[in-house]
Amino acid sequence: MAIETYAVYALRYAQRPGATRAENFYRGDPCGTDPMPMDYFTWIAVGQQTSVMIDAGFTAPTAARRDREYLEDPAVTMNQLGIDPGSIEQLVITHMHYDHTGHISNFPDARVLIQQPEFDFWTSEIAGRGELPALTEPDDIAHISDGRARGRVQMMTGDYEVLPGITAHHVGGHTPGMQIVRINTQRGHVVLASDASHFYENIETDRPFSIVDTLPRMYRAFDRIRELADDDSLIVAGHDPLVRERFEAVPGVPQATQIA
């Protein structure tokens, strides 16, 4: 099969204007109370034959419980782009935190791809201890577990090809099974860092985000992101409002940004 070239879009669905710098860096920040707003995205790679969704956001009820400002269901933004959510055949979940798993049911026919270490951790006894439960939504974990039992959710190990032109790469660091996605576009290979680098400042100043599974692997993830992207300008941070400044807005689709 020939290698496909994809158009890539970031779909902003929520935001957290009140986030601070102290919350966004490992061991805080000297200007800790200064604002550092956070955006929430899902992403879609659109090819001539098929489209691949990367991550599934969280729902409006979850936003209300967690005091996040919900903007628009990603499915609405996809429809505005002329993409039927029901047509998605592949859905890559970069990791199982609550802000990446909430809309899996929007894509009923999609094969859902998750790293085996990620699933194993978040369905283990240890995931119920301390502050860890706050990072996931129990209903989402149950939905993923049910999908695995029915064969819809597939467990992956290491790096793999999603489709020709799209590969996923296990980096860990932020979570045990954190994976990033590399996409072939007309501009070159784009890397969706997701939460391997929440903000550009994380990777550009070599300062990991505050939620850490394995610190050395977070640093190695920064290196791997740069290795896989054809240029630093093709790195897409996971939660940075600067994404909407560094890339082009889609006319008439307020929450969509075209990466390439």
KAZI-V376768 format. One record per backbone hydrogen bond with DSSP energy under -1.0 kcal/mol. CO is the residue of the C=O (numbers start at 1). NH is the residue of the N-H. If there is no record, write none. Layout:
CO NH
CO NH
This chain:
7 46
8 259
8 260
9 44
10 257
11 42
13 71
13 72
14 40
15 69
16 19
16 38
19 36
21 24
25 28
29 32
31 34
32 22
34 21
38 16
40 13
40 14
42 11
43 54
44 9
45 52
46 7
50 47
52 45
53 92
54 43
56 103
57 102
59 63
60 64
61 65
62 66
63 68
69 15
73 76
73 77
74 78
75 79
76 80
77 81
78 83
79 82
84 87
85 88
89 111
90 53
91 113
92 55
94 179
97 100
100 56
103 106
104 107
107 110
111 91
112 154
113 93
114 156
115 119
116 120
117 121
118 122
119 123
121 124
125 128
126 129
129 132
132 135
133 136
135 98
137 141
138 142
139 143
140 144
141 145
142 146
143 147
144 148
145 149
146 150
147 152
147 153
148 151
152 112
154 114
156 116
160 168
163 166
164 4
165 184
166 162
166 163
167 182
168 160
169 180
172 174
173 213
173 214
175 178
178 171
178 172
180 169
181 192
182 167
183 190
184 6
185 188
188 185
189 230
190 183
191 236
192 181
193 196
194 197
194 238
197 238
198 239
199 203
200 204
201 205
202 207
208 26
214 218
215 219
216 220
217 221
218 222
219 223
220 224
221 225
222 226
223 227
224 228
225 229
231 234
232 235
234 191
236 193
239 39
240 243
241 244
242 245
242 246
243 247
248 258
250 253
253 256
255 12
256 250
257 10
258 248
